[in-house]
Amino acid sequence: MNNDIVAGKWKQLTGKAKAAWGELTDDELTRVEGNAERLTGLIQERYGKTREEAEKEVRTFFDSNR
């Protein structure tokens, strides 16, 4: 999904992101602002995943919410 589109729809997607990654706080999701790189970093840090695993999760999340 195009990053500009994601950023524009981010407020709508935060609920789904919260459901997908429940350990992320509302403040963290707000700071992400739909930026895939920031979200990947947060998931990697919070869940102890590799960069590749986190990137795949984020890509799948954005693709499924077009």
All heavy atoms as TSV, in Angstrom:
chain	resi	resn	atom	element	x	y	z
A	1	MET	N	N	0.856	-1.179	0.000
A	1	MET	CA	C	0.000	0.000	0.000
A	1	MET	C	C	0.896	1.233	0.000
A	1	MET	O	O	1.900	1.283	0.679
A	1	MET	CB	C	-0.909	-0.021	1.222
A	1	MET	CG	C	-1.858	1.138	1.293
A	1	MET	SD	S	-2.928	1.099	2.745
A	1	MET	CE	C	-4.393	0.452	2.004
A	2	ASN	N	N	0.498	2.232	-0.731
A	2	ASN	CA	C	1.229	3.478	-0.826
A	2	ASN	C	C	1.312	4.146	0.551
A	2	ASN	O	O	0.324	4.241	1.265
A	2	ASN	CB	C	0.496	4.379	-1.824
A	2	ASN	CG	C	1.180	5.686	-2.053
A	2	ASN	OD1	O	1.616	6.338	-1.117
A	2	ASN	ND2	N	1.266	6.068	-3.307
A	3	ASN	N	N	2.518	4.614	0.913
A	3	ASN	CA	C	2.713	5.216	2.234
A	3	ASN	C	C	1.851	6.442	2.464
A	3	ASN	O	O	1.422	6.700	3.585
A	3	ASN	CB	C	4.184	5.568	2.445
A	3	ASN	CG	C	5.014	4.343	2.758
A	3	ASN	OD1	O	4.501	3.317	3.183
A	3	ASN	ND2	N	6.297	4.451	2.537
A	4	ASP	N	N	1.589	7.224	1.421
A	4	ASP	CA	C	0.743	8.412	1.574
A	4	ASP	C	C	-0.699	8.015	1.904
A	4	ASP	O	O	-1.357	8.643	2.723
A	4	ASP	CB	C	0.750	9.265	0.302
A	4	ASP	CG	C	2.097	9.912	0.048
A	4	ASP	OD1	O	2.842	10.125	1.025
A	4	ASP	OD2	O	2.404	10.199	-1.124
A	5	ILE	N	N	-1.172	6.961	1.282
A	5	ILE	CA	C	-2.526	6.480	1.544
A	5	ILE	C	C	-2.622	5.952	2.969
A	5	ILE	O	O	-3.576	6.234	3.688
A	5	ILE	CB	C	-2.931	5.391	0.524
A	5	ILE	CG1	C	-3.019	5.991	-0.877
A	5	ILE	CG2	C	-4.252	4.736	0.913
A	5	ILE	CD1	C	-3.169	4.985	-1.987
A	6	VAL	N	N	-1.617	5.200	3.385
A	6	VAL	CA	C	-1.600	4.652	4.741
A	6	VAL	C	C	-1.614	5.777	5.759
A	6	VAL	O	O	-2.373	5.755	6.722
A	6	VAL	CB	C	-0.379	3.738	4.958
A	6	VAL	CG1	C	-0.237	3.367	6.421
A	6	VAL	CG2	C	-0.500	2.494	4.103
A	7	ALA	N	N	-0.776	6.779	5.558
A	7	ALA	CA	C	-0.717	7.899	6.494
A	7	ALA	C	C	-2.070	8.604	6.576
A	7	ALA	O	O	-2.507	8.994	7.656
A	7	ALA	CB	C	0.376	8.878	6.076
A	8	GLY	N	N	-2.752	8.737	5.452
A	8	GLY	CA	C	-4.056	9.389	5.439
A	8	GLY	C	C	-5.133	8.576	6.143
A	8	GLY	O	O	-6.061	9.120	6.718
A	9	LYS	N	N	-5.012	7.259	6.105
A	9	LYS	CA	C	-6.015	6.384	6.709
A	9	LYS	C	C	-5.583	5.876	8.080
A	9	LYS	O	O	-6.264	5.053	8.672
A	9	LYS	CB	C	-6.247	5.162	5.801
A	9	LYS	CG	C	-6.910	5.487	4.492
A	9	LYS	CD	C	-7.037	4.251	3.631
A	9	LYS	CE	C	-7.942	3.226	4.275
A	9	LYS	NZ	N	-8.186	2.050	3.430
A	10	TRP	N	N	-4.466	6.353	8.587
A	10	TRP	CA	C	-3.894	5.767	9.791
A	10	TRP	C	C	-4.835	5.809	10.987
A	10	TRP	O	O	-4.918	4.854	11.740
A	10	TRP	CB	C	-2.558	6.407	10.134
A	10	TRP	CG	C	-1.916	5.714	11.291
A	10	TRP	CD1	C	-1.618	6.241	12.495
A	10	TRP	CD2	C	-1.502	4.340	11.361
A	10	TRP	NE1	N	-1.058	5.288	13.313
A	10	TRP	CE2	C	-0.975	4.106	12.635
A	10	TRP	CE3	C	-1.550	3.270	10.462
A	10	TRP	CZ2	C	-0.491	2.873	13.036
A	10	TRP	CZ3	C	-1.067	2.038	10.859
A	10	TRP	CH2	C	-0.546	1.857	12.134
A	11	LYS	N	N	-5.552	6.896	11.169
A	11	LYS	CA	C	-6.469	6.980	12.321
A	11	LYS	C	C	-7.513	5.870	12.258
A	11	LYS	O	O	-7.897	5.322	13.281
A	11	LYS	CB	C	-7.138	8.346	12.396
A	11	LYS	CG	C	-6.189	9.415	12.854
A	11	LYS	CD	C	-6.901	10.705	13.124
A	11	LYS	CE	C	-5.871	11.746	13.483
A	11	LYS	NZ	N	-6.278	12.659	14.495
A	12	GLN	N	N	-7.952	5.532	11.065
A	12	GLN	CA	C	-8.922	4.462	10.901
A	12	GLN	C	C	-8.285	3.100	11.154
A	12	GLN	O	O	-8.939	2.178	11.629
A	12	GLN	CB	C	-9.510	4.480	9.493
A	12	GLN	CG	C	-10.288	5.733	9.182
A	12	GLN	CD	C	-10.622	5.832	7.708
A	12	GLN	OE1	O	-9.911	5.304	6.865
A	12	GLN	NE2	N	-11.707	6.539	7.407
A	13	LEU	N	N	-7.016	2.969	10.830
A	13	LEU	CA	C	-6.330	1.689	10.940
A	13	LEU	C	C	-5.748	1.411	12.323
A	13	LEU	O	O	-5.369	0.277	12.616
A	13	LEU	CB	C	-5.194	1.607	9.907
A	13	LEU	CG	C	-5.608	1.565	8.455
A	13	LEU	CD1	C	-4.380	1.611	7.549
A	13	LEU	CD2	C	-6.434	0.328	8.157
A	14	THR	N	N	-5.686	2.420	13.181
A	14	THR	CA	C	-5.056	2.201	14.485
A	14	THR	C	C	-5.792	1.148	15.310
A	14	THR	O	O	-5.150	0.396	16.038
A	14	THR	CB	C	-4.924	3.506	15.300
A	14	THR	OG1	O	-6.195	4.127	15.408
A	14	THR	CG2	C	-3.925	4.448	14.684
A	15	GLY	N	N	-7.095	1.081	15.201
A	15	GLY	CA	C	-7.849	0.057	15.927
A	15	GLY	C	C	-7.464	-1.343	15.474
A	15	GLY	O	O	-7.276	-2.250	16.288
A	16	LYS	N	N	-7.318	-1.514	14.172
A	16	LYS	CA	C	-6.910	-2.810	13.632
A	16	LYS	C	C	-5.467	-3.124	14.013
A	16	LYS	O	O	-5.125	-4.265	14.298
A	16	LYS	CB	C	-7.073	-2.826	12.119
A	16	LYS	CG	C	-8.522	-2.813	11.680
A	16	LYS	CD	C	-8.640	-2.847	10.174
A	16	LYS	CE	C	-10.100	-2.812	9.768
A	16	LYS	NZ	N	-10.257	-2.869	8.321
A	17	ALA	N	N	-4.622	-2.098	14.020
A	17	ALA	CA	C	-3.226	-2.301	14.419
A	17	ALA	C	C	-3.152	-2.694	15.888
A	17	ALA	O	O	-2.371	-3.559	16.277
A	17	ALA	CB	C	-2.412	-1.036	14.162
A	18	LYS	N	N	-3.986	-2.081	16.709
A	18	LYS	CA	C	-4.040	-2.410	18.139
A	18	LYS	C	C	-4.472	-3.862	18.330
A	18	LYS	O	O	-3.949	-4.571	19.192
A	18	LYS	CB	C	-4.995	-1.451	18.849
A	18	LYS	CG	C	-5.053	-1.614	20.333
A	18	LYS	CD	C	-3.799	-1.102	21.001
A	18	LYS	CE	C	-3.994	-1.100	22.502
A	18	LYS	NZ	N	-2.763	-0.911	23.209
A	19	ALA	N	N	-5.416	-4.306	17.512
A	19	ALA	CA	C	-5.866	-5.699	17.591
A	19	ALA	C	C	-4.753	-6.652	17.147
A	19	ALA	O	O	-4.583	-7.725	17.721
A	19	ALA	CB	C	-7.109	-5.893	16.740
A	20	ALA	N	N	-3.999	-6.247	16.143
A	20	ALA	CA	C	-2.931	-7.101	15.624
A	20	ALA	C	C	-1.733	-7.149	16.566
A	20	ALA	O	O	-1.113	-8.196	16.742
A	20	ALA	CB	C	-2.497	-6.609	14.244
A	21	TRP	N	N	-1.398	-6.013	17.153
A	21	TRP	CA	C	-0.230	-5.911	18.030
A	21	TRP	C	C	-0.652	-5.267	19.338
A	21	TRP	O	O	-0.399	-4.089	19.593
A	21	TRP	CB	C	0.873	-5.090	17.364
A	21	TRP	CG	C	1.311	-5.675	16.051
A	21	TRP	CD1	C	2.025	-6.817	15.875
A	21	TRP	CD2	C	1.059	-5.150	14.746
A	21	TRP	NE1	N	2.228	-7.036	14.542
A	21	TRP	CE2	C	1.642	-6.023	13.817
A	21	TRP	CE3	C	0.384	-4.031	14.272
A	21	TRP	CZ2	C	1.590	-5.821	12.450
A	21	TRP	CZ3	C	0.323	-3.828	12.911
A	21	TRP	CH2	C	0.921	-4.721	12.013
A	22	GLY	N	N	-1.307	-6.026	20.180
A	22	GLY	CA	C	-1.895	-5.533	21.420
A	22	GLY	C	C	-0.918	-4.947	22.421
A	22	GLY	O	O	-1.318	-4.195	23.301
A	23	GLU	N	N	0.360	-5.276	22.303
A	23	GLU	CA	C	1.334	-4.733	23.251
A	23	GLU	C	C	1.745	-3.300	22.924
A	23	GLU	O	O	2.394	-2.648	23.736
A	23	GLU	CB	C	2.574	-5.630	23.302
A	23	GLU	CG	C	2.302	-6.977	23.940
A	23	GLU	CD	C	3.548	-7.823	24.081
A	23	GLU	OE1	O	4.657	-7.263	24.151
A	23	GLU	OE2	O	3.409	-9.050	24.120
A	24	LEU	N	N	1.383	-2.813	21.739
A	24	LEU	CA	C	1.707	-1.432	21.389
A	24	LEU	C	C	0.671	-0.505	22.016
A	24	LEU	O	O	-0.523	-0.783	21.985
A	24	LEU	CB	C	1.721	-1.248	19.867
A	24	LEU	CG	C	2.732	-2.089	19.103
A	24	LEU	CD1	C	2.630	-1.794	17.610
A	24	LEU	CD2	C	4.141	-1.863	19.597
A	25	THR	N	N	1.133	0.589	22.567
A	25	THR	CA	C	0.226	1.529	23.222
A	25	THR	C	C	-0.425	2.457	22.194
A	25	THR	O	O	0.071	2.600	21.070
A	25	THR	CB	C	0.971	2.396	24.257
A	25	THR	OG1	O	1.892	3.238	23.569
A	25	THR	CG2	C	1.691	1.532	25.280
A	26	ASP	N	N	-1.498	3.091	22.610
A	26	ASP	CA	C	-2.160	4.066	21.738
A	26	ASP	C	C	-1.210	5.199	21.374
A	26	ASP	O	O	-1.211	5.668	20.241
A	26	ASP	CB	C	-3.418	4.618	22.407
A	26	ASP	CG	C	-4.511	3.571	22.540
A	26	ASP	OD1	O	-4.528	2.605	21.744
A	26	ASP	OD2	O	-5.359	3.715	23.437
A	27	ASP	N	N	-0.411	5.647	22.341
A	27	ASP	CA	C	0.547	6.727	22.077
A	27	ASP	C	C	1.574	6.307	21.029
A	27	ASP	O	O	1.933	7.095	20.147
A	27	ASP	CB	C	1.270	7.146	23.357
A	27	ASP	CG	C	0.381	7.940	24.293
A	27	ASP	OD1	O	-0.664	8.454	23.842
A	27	ASP	OD2	O	0.727	8.060	25.480
A	28	GLU	N	N	2.062	5.077	21.133
A	28	GLU	CA	C	3.037	4.594	20.152
A	28	GLU	C	C	2.418	4.540	18.761
A	28	GLU	O	O	3.043	4.962	17.785
A	28	GLU	CB	C	3.549	3.205	20.547
A	28	GLU	CG	C	4.457	3.222	21.753
A	28	GLU	CD	C	4.801	1.848	22.264
A	28	GLU	OE1	O	3.955	0.930	22.187
A	28	GLU	OE2	O	5.934	1.687	22.756
A	29	LEU	N	N	1.200	4.035	18.687
A	29	LEU	CA	C	0.538	3.955	17.386
A	29	LEU	C	C	0.260	5.344	16.813
A	29	LEU	O	O	0.350	5.544	15.610
A	29	LEU	CB	C	-0.758	3.147	17.503
A	29	LEU	CG	C	-0.552	1.653	17.751
A	29	LEU	CD1	C	-1.871	0.974	18.070
A	29	LEU	CD2	C	0.122	0.995	16.565
A	30	THR	N	N	-0.043	6.293	17.674
A	30	THR	CA	C	-0.248	7.667	17.213
A	30	THR	C	C	1.050	8.241	16.656
A	30	THR	O	O	1.053	8.887	15.609
A	30	THR	CB	C	-0.770	8.552	18.363
A	30	THR	OG1	O	-2.022	8.027	18.804
A	30	THR	CG2	C	-0.954	9.991	17.914
A	31	ARG	N	N	2.154	8.003	17.335
A	31	ARG	CA	C	3.456	8.512	16.881
A	31	ARG	C	C	3.901	7.881	15.568
A	31	ARG	O	O	4.625	8.510	14.795
A	31	ARG	CB	C	4.522	8.287	17.943
A	31	ARG	CG	C	4.446	9.247	19.096
A	31	ARG	CD	C	5.704	9.234	19.932
A	31	ARG	NE	N	6.081	7.900	20.369
A	31	ARG	CZ	C	5.769	7.356	21.543
A	31	ARG	NH1	N	5.061	8.042	22.406
A	31	ARG	NH2	N	6.161	6.143	21.850
A	32	VAL	N	N	3.478	6.660	15.294
A	32	VAL	CA	C	3.850	5.980	14.054
A	32	VAL	C	C	3.314	6.739	12.843
A	32	VAL	O	O	3.975	6.818	11.814
A	32	VAL	CB	C	3.334	4.514	14.061
A	32	VAL	CG1	C	3.394	3.907	12.687
A	32	VAL	CG2	C	4.120	3.686	15.044
A	33	GLU	N	N	2.106	7.293	12.950
A	33	GLU	CA	C	1.476	8.090	11.897
A	33	GLU	C	C	1.413	7.358	10.556
A	33	GLU	O	O	1.546	7.951	9.501
A	33	GLU	CB	C	2.215	9.417	11.712
A	33	GLU	CG	C	2.164	10.311	12.926
A	33	GLU	CD	C	2.972	11.572	12.769
A	33	GLU	OE1	O	3.911	11.602	11.921
A	33	GLU	OE2	O	2.676	12.527	13.474
A	34	GLY	N	N	1.273	6.038	10.592
A	34	GLY	CA	C	1.162	5.266	9.358
A	34	GLY	C	C	2.475	4.983	8.671
A	34	GLY	O	O	2.502	4.444	7.575
A	35	ASN	N	N	3.583	5.328	9.302
A	35	ASN	CA	C	4.896	5.106	8.716
A	35	ASN	C	C	5.303	3.648	8.923
A	35	ASN	O	O	5.495	3.205	10.062
A	35	ASN	CB	C	5.912	6.051	9.362
A	35	ASN	CG	C	7.275	5.920	8.750
A	35	ASN	OD1	O	7.917	4.889	8.859
A	35	ASN	ND2	N	7.737	6.984	8.121
A	36	ALA	N	N	5.451	2.915	7.831
A	36	ALA	CA	C	5.754	1.485	7.900
A	36	ALA	C	C	7.097	1.220	8.582
A	36	ALA	O	O	7.230	0.252	9.339
A	36	ALA	CB	C	5.744	0.880	6.500
A	37	GLU	N	N	8.076	2.068	8.344
A	37	GLU	CA	C	9.396	1.875	8.962
A	37	GLU	C	C	9.318	2.013	10.484
A	37	GLU	O	O	9.915	1.226	11.215
A	37	GLU	CB	C	10.402	2.885	8.400
A	37	GLU	CG	C	10.828	2.586	6.987
A	37	GLU	CD	C	11.582	1.272	6.858
A	37	GLU	OE1	O	12.453	0.993	7.702
A	37	GLU	OE2	O	11.282	0.523	5.920
A	38	ARG	N	N	8.597	3.024	10.938
A	38	ARG	CA	C	8.452	3.221	12.383
A	38	ARG	C	C	7.697	2.069	13.026
A	38	ARG	O	O	8.066	1.585	14.091
A	38	ARG	CB	C	7.723	4.524	12.684
A	38	ARG	CG	C	8.519	5.751	12.422
A	38	ARG	CD	C	7.744	6.965	12.873
A	38	ARG	NE	N	8.221	8.153	12.207
A	38	ARG	CZ	C	7.525	9.257	12.079
A	38	ARG	NH1	N	6.314	9.346	12.575
A	38	ARG	NH2	N	8.038	10.301	11.471
A	39	LEU	N	N	6.638	1.633	12.375
A	39	LEU	CA	C	5.848	0.524	12.890
A	39	LEU	C	C	6.682	-0.755	12.930
A	39	LEU	O	O	6.650	-1.496	13.916
A	39	LEU	CB	C	4.587	0.320	12.041
A	39	LEU	CG	C	3.630	-0.776	12.498
A	39	LEU	CD1	C	3.165	-0.547	13.934
A	39	LEU	CD2	C	2.433	-0.847	11.558
A	40	THR	N	N	7.450	-0.986	11.892
A	40	THR	CA	C	8.334	-2.153	11.854
A	40	THR	C	C	9.308	-2.115	13.013
A	40	THR	O	O	9.508	-3.126	13.701
A	40	THR	CB	C	9.091	-2.199	10.509
A	40	THR	OG1	O	8.144	-2.332	9.447
A	40	THR	CG2	C	10.064	-3.365	10.467
A	41	GLY	N	N	9.904	-0.966	13.260
A	41	GLY	CA	C	10.848	-0.829	14.365
A	41	GLY	C	C	10.211	-1.087	15.714
A	41	GLY	O	O	10.795	-1.746	16.579
A	42	LEU	N	N	9.004	-0.569	15.904
A	42	LEU	CA	C	8.288	-0.792	17.161
A	42	LEU	C	C	7.983	-2.271	17.387
A	42	LEU	O	O	8.169	-2.794	18.486
A	42	LEU	CB	C	6.975	-0.023	17.167
A	42	LEU	CG	C	6.971	1.381	17.717
A	42	LEU	CD1	C	5.584	2.006	17.551
A	42	LEU	CD2	C	7.371	1.404	19.168
A	43	ILE	N	N	7.505	-2.924	16.353
A	43	ILE	CA	C	7.172	-4.348	16.463
A	43	ILE	C	C	8.439	-5.157	16.733
A	43	ILE	O	O	8.447	-6.054	17.572
A	43	ILE	CB	C	6.457	-4.831	15.189
A	43	ILE	CG1	C	5.084	-4.170	15.099
A	43	ILE	CG2	C	6.339	-6.356	15.164
A	43	ILE	CD1	C	4.414	-4.315	13.765
A	44	GLN	N	N	9.484	-4.820	16.041
A	44	GLN	CA	C	10.755	-5.508	16.232
A	44	GLN	C	C	11.231	-5.359	17.671
A	44	GLN	O	O	11.632	-6.335	18.311
A	44	GLN	CB	C	11.786	-4.921	15.266
A	44	GLN	CG	C	13.118	-5.611	15.293
A	44	GLN	CD	C	14.097	-4.973	14.322
A	44	GLN	OE1	O	13.812	-3.952	13.696
A	44	GLN	NE2	N	15.251	-5.563	14.199
A	45	GLU	N	N	11.158	-4.165	18.198
A	45	GLU	CA	C	11.612	-3.880	19.561
A	45	GLU	C	C	10.711	-4.532	20.609
A	45	GLU	O	O	11.181	-5.188	21.530
A	45	GLU	CB	C	11.626	-2.366	19.749
A	45	GLU	CG	C	12.055	-1.906	21.108
A	45	GLU	CD	C	11.988	-0.397	21.211
A	45	GLU	OE1	O	12.571	0.290	20.346
A	45	GLU	OE2	O	11.321	0.095	22.142
A	46	ARG	N	N	9.409	-4.343	20.473
A	46	ARG	CA	C	8.465	-4.800	21.485
A	46	ARG	C	C	8.329	-6.316	21.524
A	46	ARG	O	O	8.212	-6.914	22.571
A	46	ARG	CB	C	7.107	-4.172	21.223
A	46	ARG	CG	C	6.032	-4.462	22.251
A	46	ARG	CD	C	6.377	-3.997	23.659
A	46	ARG	NE	N	6.759	-2.612	23.716
A	46	ARG	CZ	C	5.949	-1.589	23.941
A	46	ARG	NH1	N	4.691	-1.798	24.151
A	46	ARG	NH2	N	6.415	-0.359	23.960
A	47	TYR	N	N	8.340	-6.948	20.346
A	47	TYR	CA	C	8.100	-8.383	20.277
A	47	TYR	C	C	9.378	-9.206	20.100
A	47	TYR	O	O	9.313	-10.431	20.041
A	47	TYR	CB	C	7.118	-8.705	19.142
A	47	TYR	CG	C	5.715	-8.244	19.443
A	47	TYR	CD1	C	5.285	-6.986	19.053
A	47	TYR	CD2	C	4.822	-9.050	20.130
A	47	TYR	CE1	C	3.998	-6.541	19.328
A	47	TYR	CE2	C	3.533	-8.626	20.414
A	47	TYR	CZ	C	3.136	-7.371	20.003
A	47	TYR	OH	O	1.857	-6.938	20.290
A	48	GLY	N	N	10.526	-8.545	19.989
A	48	GLY	CA	C	11.793	-9.267	19.848
A	48	GLY	C	C	11.899	-10.040	18.546
A	48	GLY	O	O	12.516	-11.097	18.492
A	49	LYS	N	N	11.326	-9.502	17.493
A	49	LYS	CA	C	11.353	-10.166	16.194
A	49	LYS	C	C	12.533	-9.656	15.378
A	49	LYS	O	O	13.059	-8.583	15.644
A	49	LYS	CB	C	10.053	-9.899	15.434
A	49	LYS	CG	C	8.839	-10.500	16.111
A	49	LYS	CD	C	7.595	-10.247	15.296
A	49	LYS	CE	C	6.391	-10.816	16.010
A	49	LYS	NZ	N	6.019	-12.125	15.544
A	50	THR	N	N	12.889	-10.427	14.365
A	50	THR	CA	C	13.919	-9.955	13.445
A	50	THR	C	C	13.321	-8.857	12.572
A	50	THR	O	O	12.091	-8.724	12.476
A	50	THR	CB	C	14.429	-11.083	12.530
A	50	THR	OG1	O	13.356	-11.497	11.665
A	50	THR	CG2	C	14.962	-12.260	13.333
A	51	ARG	N	N	14.173	-8.103	11.945
A	51	ARG	CA	C	13.715	-7.030	11.056
A	51	ARG	C	C	12.837	-7.614	9.940
A	51	ARG	O	O	11.804	-7.057	9.600
A	51	ARG	CB	C	14.934	-6.297	10.469
A	51	ARG	CG	C	14.584	-5.106	9.637
A	51	ARG	CD	C	14.280	-3.948	10.514
A	51	ARG	NE	N	13.942	-2.781	9.728
A	51	ARG	CZ	C	13.355	-1.730	10.222
A	51	ARG	NH1	N	13.089	-1.664	11.500
A	51	ARG	NH2	N	13.066	-0.714	9.479
A	52	GLU	N	N	13.275	-8.726	9.394
A	52	GLU	CA	C	12.545	-9.352	8.298
A	52	GLU	C	C	11.153	-9.819	8.738
A	52	GLU	O	O	10.178	-9.642	8.008
A	52	GLU	CB	C	13.335	-10.541	7.729
A	52	GLU	CG	C	14.616	-10.146	7.033
A	52	GLU	CD	C	15.761	-9.816	7.998
A	52	GLU	OE1	O	15.742	-10.303	9.161
A	52	GLU	OE2	O	16.654	-9.046	7.603
A	53	GLU	N	N	11.049	-10.415	9.915
A	53	GLU	CA	C	9.752	-10.863	10.430
A	53	GLU	C	C	8.808	-9.683	10.627
A	53	GLU	O	O	7.634	-9.745	10.245
A	53	GLU	CB	C	9.918	-11.589	11.764
A	53	GLU	CG	C	10.579	-12.936	11.672
A	53	GLU	CD	C	10.888	-13.526	13.048
A	53	GLU	OE1	O	11.223	-12.771	13.985
A	53	GLU	OE2	O	10.793	-14.750	13.164
A	54	ALA	N	N	9.328	-8.621	11.227
A	54	ALA	CA	C	8.504	-7.435	11.480
A	54	ALA	C	C	8.066	-6.783	10.175
A	54	ALA	O	O	6.908	-6.379	10.029
A	54	ALA	CB	C	9.265	-6.445	12.350
A	55	GLU	N	N	8.976	-6.691	9.204
A	55	GLU	CA	C	8.629	-6.105	7.908
A	55	GLU	C	C	7.538	-6.913	7.223
A	55	GLU	O	O	6.614	-6.343	6.641
A	55	GLU	CB	C	9.857	-6.029	7.002
A	55	GLU	CG	C	10.817	-4.942	7.380
A	55	GLU	CD	C	12.096	-4.965	6.566
A	55	GLU	OE1	O	12.396	-5.997	5.896
A	55	GLU	OE2	O	12.811	-3.953	6.597
A	56	LYS	N	N	7.632	-8.229	7.296
A	56	LYS	CA	C	6.618	-9.091	6.675
A	56	LYS	C	C	5.249	-8.882	7.328
A	56	LYS	O	O	4.242	-8.779	6.641
A	56	LYS	CB	C	7.036	-10.557	6.778
A	56	LYS	CG	C	6.079	-11.488	6.096
A	56	LYS	CD	C	6.537	-12.928	6.172
A	56	LYS	CE	C	5.503	-13.832	5.513
A	56	LYS	NZ	N	5.840	-15.229	5.645
A	57	GLU	N	N	5.224	-8.798	8.660
A	57	GLU	CA	C	3.959	-8.560	9.364
A	57	GLU	C	C	3.340	-7.227	8.963
A	57	GLU	O	O	2.134	-7.140	8.732
A	57	GLU	CB	C	4.171	-8.587	10.871
A	57	GLU	CG	C	4.319	-9.966	11.442
A	57	GLU	CD	C	4.350	-9.963	12.964
A	57	GLU	OE1	O	3.790	-9.041	13.587
A	57	GLU	OE2	O	4.932	-10.899	13.512
A	58	VAL	N	N	4.162	-6.189	8.913
A	58	VAL	CA	C	3.659	-4.853	8.557
A	58	VAL	C	C	3.163	-4.843	7.116
A	58	VAL	O	O	2.085	-4.319	6.825
A	58	VAL	CB	C	4.748	-3.784	8.790
A	58	VAL	CG1	C	4.345	-2.449	8.187
A	58	VAL	CG2	C	5.026	-3.637	10.274
A	59	ARG	N	N	3.920	-5.438	6.215
A	59	ARG	CA	C	3.517	-5.494	4.806
A	59	ARG	C	C	2.183	-6.234	4.661
A	59	ARG	O	O	1.276	-5.769	3.981
A	59	ARG	CB	C	4.621	-6.173	3.992
A	59	ARG	CG	C	4.474	-6.080	2.517
A	59	ARG	CD	C	5.676	-6.590	1.713
A	59	ARG	NE	N	6.433	-7.668	2.325
A	59	ARG	CZ	C	7.628	-7.529	2.917
A	59	ARG	NH1	N	8.184	-6.341	2.990
A	59	ARG	NH2	N	8.254	-8.570	3.431
A	60	THR	N	N	2.052	-7.362	5.350
A	60	THR	CA	C	0.812	-8.137	5.307
A	60	THR	C	C	-0.349	-7.326	5.879
A	60	THR	O	O	-1.447	-7.318	5.316
A	60	THR	CB	C	0.972	-9.461	6.088
A	60	THR	OG1	O	2.027	-10.216	5.492
A	60	THR	CG2	C	-0.302	-10.268	6.083
A	61	PHE	N	N	-0.106	-6.631	6.985
A	61	PHE	CA	C	-1.138	-5.804	7.611
A	61	PHE	C	C	-1.630	-4.724	6.646
A	61	PHE	O	O	-2.828	-4.552	6.442
A	61	PHE	CB	C	-0.599	-5.161	8.892
A	61	PHE	CG	C	-1.543	-4.189	9.516
A	61	PHE	CD1	C	-2.633	-4.635	10.269
A	61	PHE	CD2	C	-1.364	-2.818	9.380
A	61	PHE	CE1	C	-3.525	-3.732	10.842
A	61	PHE	CE2	C	-2.241	-1.916	9.951
A	61	PHE	CZ	C	-3.323	-2.379	10.680
A	62	PHE	N	N	-0.686	-3.983	6.046
A	62	PHE	CA	C	-1.074	-2.901	5.138
A	62	PHE	C	C	-1.759	-3.441	3.875
A	62	PHE	O	O	-2.734	-2.859	3.408
A	62	PHE	CB	C	0.120	-2.032	4.777
A	62	PHE	CG	C	0.562	-1.125	5.898
A	62	PHE	CD1	C	1.906	-0.857	6.092
A	62	PHE	CD2	C	-0.346	-0.534	6.746
A	62	PHE	CE1	C	2.322	-0.011	7.118
A	62	PHE	CE2	C	0.058	0.315	7.777
A	62	PHE	CZ	C	1.399	0.562	7.943
A	63	ASP	N	N	-1.254	-4.566	3.348
A	63	ASP	CA	C	-1.858	-5.143	2.149
A	63	ASP	C	C	-3.285	-5.620	2.405
A	63	ASP	O	O	-4.144	-5.517	1.539
A	63	ASP	CB	C	-1.014	-6.299	1.610
A	63	ASP	CG	C	0.268	-5.816	0.947
A	63	ASP	OD1	O	0.393	-4.607	0.658
A	63	ASP	OD2	O	1.171	-6.664	0.728
A	64	SER	N	N	-3.540	-6.138	3.598
A	64	SER	CA	C	-4.875	-6.650	3.900
A	64	SER	C	C	-5.867	-5.542	4.252
A	64	SER	O	O	-7.067	-5.790	4.356
A	64	SER	CB	C	-4.814	-7.664	5.043
A	64	SER	OG	O	-4.466	-7.033	6.254
A	65	ASN	N	N	-5.372	-4.321	4.427
A	65	ASN	CA	C	-6.238	-3.194	4.790
A	65	ASN	C	C	-6.248	-2.107	3.725
A	65	ASN	O	O	-6.336	-0.934	4.035
A	65	ASN	CB	C	-5.786	-2.609	6.140
A	65	ASN	CG	C	-6.121	-3.522	7.276
A	65	ASN	OD1	O	-7.274	-3.708	7.602
A	65	ASN	ND2	N	-5.101	-4.128	7.852
A	66	ARG	N	N	-6.177	-2.502	2.483
A	66	ARG	CA	C	-6.200	-1.534	1.376
A	66	ARG	C	C	-7.532	-0.885	1.250
A	66	ARG	O	O	-8.544	-1.359	1.429
A	66	ARG	CB	C	-5.862	-2.215	0.066
A	66	ARG	CG	C	-4.433	-2.552	-0.036
A	66	ARG	CD	C	-4.148	-3.163	-1.364
A	66	ARG	NE	N	-2.743	-3.541	-1.328
A	66	ARG	CZ	C	-1.933	-3.405	-2.330
A	66	ARG	NH1	N	-2.352	-2.954	-3.462
A	66	ARG	NH2	N	-0.684	-3.742	-2.234
